């Protein structure tokens, strides 16, 4: 199904390209950092004889998610202080809508304000 997308000007296309490149680089850097943290933790756990206690990549992804959530909401990621509840509401509602729309989650998103 074709969408009605307006033709972009040269300047608008350039802006989209710059942002898209930055998005891809950021995503790759975050993925590499998660893999590195997982590998480093596994090595360090092996060194102390605790290889079974090494956290999985999902643990570190959750840490990044929590910190980004705080940053998006204007809160200090270390203390959780100073966040904007209105922004938090919209971020959570967006996540609920993604889960419902793309993954068929049986969830009713918070009602729109």
C-alpha positions in Angstrom: 0.0 0.0 0.0 1.5 3.3 -1.1 1.4 6.1 1.4 0.9 9.8 0.5 4.3 11.1 1.3 5.1 14.6 0.1 8.1 15.1 -2.1 11.0 16.4 0.0 13.1 19.3 -1.0 16.9 18.7 -1.5 17.5 20.2 2.0 14.9 18.0 3.6 16.3 14.9 2.0 19.8 15.8 3.2 18.5 16.3 6.7 16.8 12.9 6.6 20.0 11.3 5.3 22.2 12.9 8.0 19.8 11.8 10.8 19.4 8.3 9.3 23.1 7.8 9.2 23.5 9.0 12.8 20.6 6.7 13.9 22.3 3.7 12.3 25.7 4.5 13.8 24.1 5.0 17.2 22.3 1.7 17.0 25.5 -0.1 16.0 27.4 1.5 18.8 24.8 0.5 21.4 24.8 -3.1 20.1 28.6 -3.3 20.2 28.6 -1.8 23.7 26.0 -4.4 24.9 28.0 -7.2 23.4 31.3 -5.8 24.9 29.8 -5.5 28.4 28.4 -9.0 28.2 31.7 -10.5 27.1 33.7 -8.4 29.7 31.4 -9.5 32.5 31.6 -13.1 31.4 35.4 -13.0 31.4 35.5 -11.3 34.8 33.1 -13.8 36.2 35.2 -16.7 34.9 38.3 -15.1 36.5 36.6 -15.3 39.9 35.1 -18.7 39.3 31.6 -17.5 38.9 30.9 -18.1 35.2 27.4 -19.3 36.0 26.6 -15.9 37.5 27.5 -13.9 34.4 24.6 -11.6 33.3 23.1 -12.1 29.9 23.0 -9.4 27.2 19.4 -8.8 28.1 20.5 -7.6 31.6 22.7 -4.9 30.1 20.0 -4.0 27.6 17.6 -3.5 30.5 20.2 -1.2 32.2 20.5 0.9 29.0 16.7 1.0 28.7 16.2 2.2 32.2 18.8 4.9 31.8 17.4 6.1 28.5 13.9 6.1 30.0 15.1 8.4 32.7 16.9 10.7 30.2 13.8 10.9 28.0 11.7 11.8 31.0 14.3 14.4 32.2 15.2 12.4 35.3 18.7 11.7 36.7 19.4 8.1 35.6 21.4 7.5 38.8 18.9 8.8 41.3 15.6 8.8 39.3 15.0 12.4 40.6 13.6 15.2 38.5 11.5 13.3 35.9 8.5 14.7 34.2 5.5 12.4 34.8 3.7 13.7 31.7 6.6 12.6 29.5 6.8 9.3 31.4 3.1 8.7 30.7 3.6 9.3 26.9 6.7 7.1 26.7 4.9 4.2 28.5 1.8 4.7 26.3 4.0 4.6 23.2 5.6 1.3 24.3 2.2 -0.2 25.0 1.0 0.8 21.5 4.1 -0.7 19.9 3.6 -4.0 21.8 0.0 -4.1 20.8 0.4 -3.1 17.2 3.6 -4.9 16.2 3.6 -7.9 18.5 -0.2 -8.5 19.1 0.2 -8.0 22.8 -3.0 -8.4 24.7 -2.7 -5.0 26.3 -5.0 -1.9 26.4 -2.7 1.2 26.3 -3.3 3.9 28.8 -6.1 6.1 27.5 -5.0 9.2 25.6 -5.2 12.4 27.7 
